[in-house]
């Protein structure tokens, strides 16, 4: 069976860097190092958060500005490859290098934003608080 998401490569990294810094992207779109830190947080969090919940945050809750469907598919494939790479505990992987930026704290703040906005997390917190009051 063919692997749906290919291994992350430097070609993916270059493509994402170029795509994210393009003038067509919305103001507030993450840079590549921010994306890598953010995906590292998503991939290594205590709960699986589906891409449908964290993908809009990458583009500051605005349209990504894809020029074609092919471009959208390539971006998603590259991001999922990076996400999978960040989930591996292999030091020296491209994602781990990108996380070592001065903005690492900002990435974790974004993770907290996703968790706080996730209905599943709100539901679990509410149940836990209700159980503690009994």
C-alpha positions as CSV (number, residue, x, y, z in Angstrom):
1,X,0.0,0.0,0.0
2,X,1.3,3.4,-1.0
3,X,2.1,5.9,1.8
4,X,-0.4,8.8,1.4
5,X,1.7,11.4,3.1
6,X,5.3,11.3,1.8
7,X,8.3,11.8,4.1
8,X,9.1,15.5,4.7
9,X,12.0,16.7,2.5
10,X,13.9,19.9,2.0
11,X,11.9,20.4,-1.2
12,X,8.7,20.5,1.0
13,X,10.5,23.1,3.3
14,X,11.5,25.3,0.4
15,X,8.0,25.1,-1.1
16,X,6.3,26.0,2.2
17,X,8.8,28.9,2.8
18,X,8.1,30.3,-0.6
19,X,4.3,29.8,-0.4
20,X,4.0,31.3,3.1
21,X,6.0,34.4,2.3
22,X,4.3,35.1,-1.0
23,X,2.6,38.6,-1.2
24,X,-0.7,36.8,-2.0
25,X,-0.9,35.4,1.5
26,X,-3.1,37.2,4.0
27,X,-1.5,39.5,6.6
28,X,-0.8,37.4,9.7
29,X,0.0,34.2,7.8
30,X,2.6,32.2,9.7
31,X,6.2,32.1,8.5
32,X,7.8,28.7,7.9
33,X,9.6,28.7,11.4
34,X,6.3,29.6,13.0
35,X,4.5,26.9,11.1
36,X,7.1,24.3,12.1
37,X,6.8,25.3,15.8
38,X,3.0,25.3,15.6
39,X,2.9,21.9,13.9
40,X,5.4,20.5,16.4
41,X,3.0,21.6,19.2
42,X,0.0,20.1,17.4
43,X,1.8,16.8,16.7
44,X,3.1,16.4,20.2
45,X,0.1,17.6,22.2
46,X,-1.8,15.3,24.6
47,X,-4.8,15.0,22.3
48,X,-5.1,14.7,18.5
49,X,-6.5,17.9,17.1
50,X,-7.8,17.5,13.5
51,X,-6.3,19.7,10.8
52,X,-9.7,21.2,10.2
53,X,-9.3,22.9,13.6
54,X,-5.7,24.2,13.3
55,X,-5.4,24.8,9.5
56,X,-7.3,28.2,9.6
57,X,-5.0,29.5,12.3
58,X,-2.0,29.2,10.0
59,X,-3.6,31.7,7.7
60,X,-4.9,34.0,10.4
61,X,-8.4,32.7,9.9
62,X,-8.4,34.1,6.4
63,X,-8.5,32.7,2.9
64,X,-5.1,31.0,2.1
65,X,-5.1,32.4,-1.4
66,X,-4.4,29.3,-3.4
67,X,-4.0,30.0,-7.1
68,X,-5.1,26.5,-8.2
69,X,-6.4,23.3,-6.7
70,X,-3.1,21.7,-7.4
71,X,-1.3,24.3,-5.3
72,X,-3.8,23.7,-2.5
73,X,-3.1,20.0,-2.6
74,X,0.7,20.5,-2.7
75,X,0.5,22.9,0.3
76,X,-1.7,20.5,2.3
77,X,0.6,17.5,1.5
78,X,3.7,19.5,2.5
79,X,2.1,20.6,5.7
80,X,1.0,17.1,6.6
81,X,4.5,15.8,5.8
82,X,5.9,18.4,8.2
83,X,3.3,17.5,10.8
84,X,4.2,13.8,10.6
85,X,7.9,14.7,10.8
86,X,7.3,16.8,13.9
87,X,5.5,13.9,15.5
88,X,8.6,11.7,15.2
89,X,11.0,11.8,18.1
90,X,14.1,12.1,15.9
91,X,16.4,14.9,16.9
92,X,17.9,16.8,14.0
93,X,14.8,16.4,11.8
94,X,14.0,19.6,9.9
95,X,11.0,20.4,12.1
96,X,13.1,20.3,15.3
97,X,15.6,22.7,13.8
98,X,12.9,25.2,12.9
99,X,11.4,25.0,16.4
100,X,14.6,26.4,17.8
101,X,13.6,30.0,17.0
102,X,13.1,33.0,19.3
103,X,9.4,32.8,18.7
104,X,8.9,29.3,20.3
105,X,6.7,30.7,23.1
106,X,4.4,32.2,20.5
107,X,3.8,28.8,18.9
108,X,2.8,27.3,22.3
109,X,0.4,30.2,22.8
110,X,-1.2,29.3,19.5
111,X,-1.5,25.7,20.7
112,X,-3.4,26.9,23.7
113,X,-5.7,28.9,21.5
114,X,-6.6,25.8,19.5
115,X,-7.2,23.8,22.6
116,X,-9.3,26.5,24.1
117,X,-11.4,26.8,20.9
118,X,-11.9,23.0,20.5
119,X,-15.4,21.9,21.5
120,X,-14.0,18.5,22.6
121,X,-11.6,20.2,25.1
122,X,-14.3,22.6,26.4
123,X,-16.6,19.6,27.0
124,X,-13.9,17.6,28.8
125,X,-13.0,20.7,31.0
126,X,-16.7,21.3,31.8
127,X,-17.2,17.6,32.8
128,X,-14.1,17.7,35.0
129,X,-15.2,20.9,36.8
130,X,-18.7,19.5,37.3
131,X,-17.3,16.3,38.8
132,X,-15.0,18.3,41.2
133,X,-18.0,20.3,42.5
134,X,-19.9,17.2,43.6
